[in-house]
Amino acid sequence: MKIIERRESKRMKYEWRKQEKHLYIPKQKPELVTIPEQKFLLIKGNGNPNEHEFAEKIGVLYSLAYAIRMMPKQGYTPDGYFEYTVYPLEGIWDLSEKGRGLDSLNKDELVYTIMIRQPDFVTKEIVERAFEIVEKKKPHPFLNEVTFDVFQDGSSVQMLHIGPYDDEPQNFELMNEFTKNNNLERVSLQHREIYLSDFRKVEPAKLKTVLRYKVRSIE
């Protein structure tokens, strides 16, 4: 009986790579998907993502995400809690007005929102508790810039990009062609990236990134 219980417990761990494969492990060709309502810890910023500030903002997001993930081991189990793998880092990218007017990409003119999705059981109260944990354990200069919000992107076009981030434009061209051929149009110039690889550990040629943007039907 104990062996069976252990096996069931192991199976119950929620793995987004498996349970939500259609959202996080797409094919290397454009496809239309529907993105449901999702909860996120997020922080906004602007400028070159290669600068130190960007890495610091990623760090504070992960500190909070893991504070929530580890709460049961700290003596508090939120209502509805279940074992899960922390979701990957995501980013919504745009350009400043100046950046949009340039002939080529100037990374200093990037405007971004980086985020980590949270399981459905996470509430504002749980996030507040996570803030308290992080503040007490290791205060962070960007902690108070993090917010908790809900997004529902709905109809979106996405595909998997493998390779350096600077090579993404060629796949966006494929996505744009797919969008046009399916009587769709982009909702805005913003796009979302989901980072399946850790750029600090994986060589550029093997980086895996989900590219996605919101669309609507052309009447």
WOTAVEN-V932072 format. One record per backbone hydrogen bond with DSSP energy under -1.0 kcal/mol. CO is the residue of the C=O (numbers start at 1). NH is the residue of the N-H. Records with the same first field share a line. If there is no record, write none. Layout:
CO: NH + NH
This chain:
1: 5
2: 6
3: 7
4: 8
5: 9
6: 10
7: 11
8: 12
10: 13
14: 85
15: 18 + 19
16: 20
20: 23 + 24
21: 25
27: 160
31: 158
33: 156
35: 154
38: 151
39: 118
40: 149
41: 116
42: 147
43: 114
45: 112
48: 51
51: 55
52: 56
53: 57
54: 58
55: 59
56: 60
57: 61
58: 62
59: 63
60: 64
61: 65
62: 66
63: 67
64: 68
65: 69
66: 70
68: 71
70: 73
71: 74 + 76
72: 75
78: 81
83: 14
89: 195
90: 115
91: 193
92: 113
93: 191
94: 111
96: 100
99: 102
106: 109
107: 110
109: 96
110: 47
111: 94
112: 45
113: 92
114: 43
115: 90
116: 41
119: 122
123: 127
124: 128
125: 129
126: 130
127: 131
128: 132
129: 133
130: 134
131: 135
132: 136
133: 137
134: 138
140: 143
142: 145
143: 146
147: 42
149: 40
151: 38
154: 35
155: 215
156: 33
157: 213
158: 31
159: 211
161: 209
164: 167
165: 168
168: 171 + 172
169: 173
170: 174
171: 175
172: 176
173: 177
174: 178
175: 179
176: 180
177: 181
178: 182
179: 184
180: 183
183: 218
185: 216
191: 93
192: 212
193: 91
194: 210
198: 201 + 202
203: 206
204: 207
207: 163
208: 196
209: 161
210: 194
211: 159
212: 192
213: 157
214: 187
216: 185
